[in-house]
Amino acid sequence: MRLLKAEELFRKLLEGGSKKQPRLLGLDVGSKYVGLAVSDQKNRIALPLSVLGRTKTNINLMADDFKTLVKNYSLAGLVVGYPFNLQGQSSPDASQVSLLVGELCKTGKLDDLSYTYWDENFTSKCVEALLNPLKLNDPVETKTMTDKFAAVCILQGYLDNMNRALRSADKCEE
């Protein structure tokens, strides 16, 4: 896996070159779960996908799952939620995100995939506030839904920002 700047990943996505429009996978990395969201085929809307369980011993299985998702969804890259503090610096929770990405890289199973980090500030809190009125009774279901929809928020924020920048650039060229 190769780290790219946010703009570089989106540029790579637009260049594509395959019959199928490449898509992106959003990740909300937690200590127990990794929430997943996938972009639509036009890379405008983030859709909830699933949640993967995360343990110290299942990194190879996770890499295999990601490989399957790359194939099934024609993924060009990952948008990984990264916890910056309000001053724009890494927060203490950032180490678990870096650890997961590093472990995935070490497997060698995702070498053709690029990724970028995207600020995940307040995504889980926003989702929790939206889910709270639903009064879900199962704490595990609530947690996994929170992680999945936090991944949607991360990916949607990235897509909105990149598409807005693309429209602005197009207007400047006119």
N, C-alpha and C positions, 0 to 999 in steps of 0.2 A: 504494500500500500504506500502511496505517496501523498504527502501533505501538500495541498495547493492553497493559494489565497482564494478567498470566496469568489472573486471575479474570474480567476483562472478556471475554476471548476465549472462555472456557468458557461464560460466561453467554450470549454471542451465539450460540454453538453450540447451546445448549439451546433458545433462542428459535426458531431455525431458520425456520419458517414455510413451508417447501416440502414437497412430497410425500415427497421422499427425505430421510432423516436426513442433515444435513450432517456432514462428517467433517473430520479434520485431517491435515495433512502434516507429518511431522517431518523436519528437515534437520540433517545433520552436515556442516558446511562445512569443507573442507580447501583447501589451496593448489592441488591438482590435481583433486580429485573432490568432489562433493557427494553424500553418501549420503542416500537417501530412504526413508521409511517412512510408511505410511498407517494411520489408525485403522480399526477395524472399524465396522460401521454403528451399533453401540450406544456407540461411543467408550469402550470399555473395554480393548481389546487393540490393541497396535501390531503391524503386520505389515510385514516387509521388502518393499520395492518395487523399487528399482533404484539405479543410480549414474549421475550425469551427469558428464561430463568438464568441467573448468573451465579456460578460458583467458582471456586478457585481451580476446580479440576475439569470443568467442561469447556475450556477455551477451544479445543479442537472441534468439538461438536458445534459450538457457536460459529466457528469459521466455516464449517461445512454448511450450516444453515444459511449463512451469508452468501456462500457460493451458489447455493440453490436459488436464493432470491435474485442474485445477479443474473442468472440464466433466465429465470421465469419472468422477470420484469425488465429485462434489458437495461440493467442499472449501469450508469456511467460513473457513479460515485456516491459517497456518503456525506451527509451533513450531520455532524456530530455536535450535539448540544454541549456547550462548554460554560461552566459557571464562572463568569467574571464578577468581580465586586463592582460597586457603584462608581469606583474610580477607574474602571476598565482593566484592572489587574486580575490575575488568577486568584480565585478564592480557595480556601482550604479543601473544598470538595473537588477541585479540579484534578487532584492526584488520582482519584479513582477512574476518571475519564481517560487521562493519559495512560494509566496502567492498562486499561482494557484495550485501547488502541495499540499500545506497544505489544501486548500479548498477541493480538490478532496479526500484527505485522510479523512477529516471530514465527508464526505457523507457516508462512510462505504460501498459504492457500489463496491469498487475496492480492497477490503482487500486481495484477493488472488493474486494480481498483485505486481510484484517487479519493481523497477525502478533504474536507475542510471543517474547521471549527466555527460554530455560530453561537452567539450569546444566548444563553437559556434563562437569563434572569426572569424570575417570577412566573415561568411557564407552569410549573406544578401548582403554585399557589392560585393562579388564574383558573386552572382546570378544577382544582379542589373547590373553589368558590362556585363554579358552574355545576359541579356534581352534587354539592351539598343539598340543594333543594330536592334532589331525587331520593334522598334518604335511603341509600343503598345499605342493606343490612350486613352483607358479607364483606368483612374487612379486606380479604385477599382480592375479591373482585373489585372493590373500590380502588385498591392500590394499583392493580394491573390496568384498570381503565384510566386512572390518573397518569400512569407512565405512558400508555399508548397515546393518549390525547395530548400529553406534553410533547411527545415526538411530533405530533401534527402541528402544534404551535411553533416548534423550532423550525421545522421544514417550511411551514407557511410563511413565517417571518423571513426566511432566506429567499424563498421564491418571490415574495412581494418586493423585497428590496432589489433583487437582481432584475426582475422584470421592469420595475420602475426606472432603474438606471438604464436599461436597454431602451425604453421608450424615450427617455430624456436624450440619450445619444442619437437616436433616430431623428428627433426633432431638431437637434443642433445641425445635423447634416442637410436638412431641407433648405 
